[in-house]
Amino acid sequence: MRSLASLFCCCATVLAVLAAQAIVAPALSGAPIFEKVVQTVVEKNVAVKMRDGTVLRADVFLPSAEGRFPVLVYRTPYGKDNASSAWSTFNKAVARGYAVVIQDVRGRYASEGEFAPYQNEGRDGYDTIEWAAVQPWSNGNIGTFGLSYPGAVQWLAAVEDPPHLKAMIPAMTFSTPRNFFYSGGVFDGSWLGWIWFNIAPDARRRKNLPGPQTVKEAAASWKMERARLQNFLPMADLPDLKQIAPFYYEWLAHPPADPWWDWAELRGKYSRVRAAVLNISGWYDEAYGPDGATTNFNGLLEARKDEKDRRTATIIGAWTHGELGRSKAGEREFGKSAAVDYDEIILRWMDHYLKGVDTEVGKEKPVRIFVMGDNVWRGEDAWPLTRAKQTSFYFSSWKQRETESFSLGASLCVQCKPFTEFLSDPAHPVTDPHEGFGARDYRLFAGRKDVLLFDSQPLPSDVEVTGEIRAEMYVSADVPDFDLWVRLLDVTPDGAVYNLMSPGLDVLRASYRNGSTKPELLEPGKIYRLDLDHLLTSNVFKAGHRIRVQISGAFFPHFSRNLQTGKSEITSSETRGGHIRIHNDAEHSSRVVLPVIPRTSTAVALH
């Protein structure tokens, strides 16, 4: 974690000479643009008044030369001082002739107000953008950038339609709260750690509360408290965050289909956005990232279908959350071309849409994806790929001796037992043995009673799967509710088993199967169809590899546990073990549908 900076309580102007490094690493395409070494004027803790009178504080980075400049706005809950010391983008932008505004969001670090994550960012973002547009050092052309929370604030502001917002680069962020705070109807367990490390220390200082007030202290206490925090039931009764993060309990009080969440919904609002938008994510980003990048991209295309230049693109690499400069994700190495110059991607987009410089971004393919396995960049005209062949792989109860797994094949096994069954016990949930994101080896799940594994035969030739993956599952249970995890993995000839995405796109709560506001519980023994249709990847399963599907009732602690009693883990603590059946008879043919791309020799690395 990044170190926490001290608060500044007054505005001061500091003159600093910052040497800007010349860009030498290429972006995804196009020639690099070199910056000049310039002096940067930094104005600290500049007051920016919001419409309700709350004052937010920002640091303003300016070229030392006289004049008016296009402005890049970066808004963060993680401390503007931390951002300016951790990211090189700001100084490079100034060297390229931009003014840069780095702002603490409402209720964080130097800014006034109460922090309610995401809820104020639409209005506050609008007000900040319009404030920046009328400053004496601004030419009125405003762009925004940032990833994760600083990516989300851009969208929330953009749908408010600030007149001076011309370009934005939201990276690794969401399209809907239904796949951000929850996923598939299941609450995202990572919010606990996010609050503990990123929000709680500053909140305790602001409110003069006991407990860890530095990242180092938070890390030490997390080691001791983590298991208790993650396992606590009912979740709404957890005492630790009541004063620090009251918003957490408000989130828990609203199930995913509750209209209360509509304030964070981006889908259906794309016609309000006039800026040029570059979406960025990674296949190993947190689950909402690739779904957000592709959903937002397609939403903008539809909203702008009558425009000649739709001014949007998307880039998805082989990255984990925030790690665009790395060529390795977890245990898989993808080669040096997988790492990109994030700063140059930002500045090329901004140069084109804020300055009118022909950086050729408008001539590039609107979709640029990294194809794992082949380990190359490829440009595409649309997402999903229109040439994909939807190919079914059916689940079978036939057991493969060599892999301890059941069969996954191109046809239904009509002579096999009509179902497979696994145990799901929320008191002892299937737990991810790995802590970090990225590709991890899951071979140790073989032979467990609470995990089903289905493998194809070794592939005779390379098979590329790129696009949206669907799982059509026919299930029954002896409990009134359960969660179904359907994970896609790549099995290597030496037995390593690698996931192809981060957890979250591959789960569905049975009682949320229709997206209803109230749980639709199951009748014991009755067969139901569950559709999981948000899985995304681009991976070439090499010849000799196997395609694996892993099924379980939990994947803790990434997401909360289904108690399987019909009651919510948010308000109840009683658990019940159950038996879940995956049906595979002629009338209930459970299958996974993969978008298989015909193989050509045209895939090349983008430079």
Secondary structure, DSSP 8 states (H G I E B T S, - for coil): ---------S-EEEEE--------S--SSS---------EEEEEEEEEE-TTS-EEEEEEEEESSSS-EEEEEEEESS-HHHHHHH-SHHHHHHHTT-EEEEEE-TTSTTS-S---TTTTHHHHHHHHHHHHHTSTTEEEEEEEEEESHHHHHHHHHHTT--TTEEEEEEES--S-GGGTTEETTEEBTHHHHHIIIIIHHHHHHHHT-SS--SHHHHHHHHHHHHHHHHH-SSGGG--TTTTT-HHHHHHHTS-TT-GGGGGG--TT-GGG--SEEEEEEEEES-THHHHHHHHHHHHHHHHTTT-S---EEEEEEEEETT-TT-SEEBTEE--GGG---HHHHHHHHHIIIII----SGGGS-SEEEEEBTTTEEEEESSSS-TT-EEEEEEEEEEEETTTTEEEEESS--TTS-SEEEEEE-TTS--B-S--S-SB-B-GGGTT-TTEEEEE----SS-EEEEEEEEEEEEEEESSS--EEEEEEEEE-TTS-EEESS-TTTTEEEGGGTT--SS-----TT--EEEEEEEEEEEEEE-TT-EEEEEEES--BTTB----SSSS-TTT------EEEEEEBSSSSB-EEEEEEE---S------
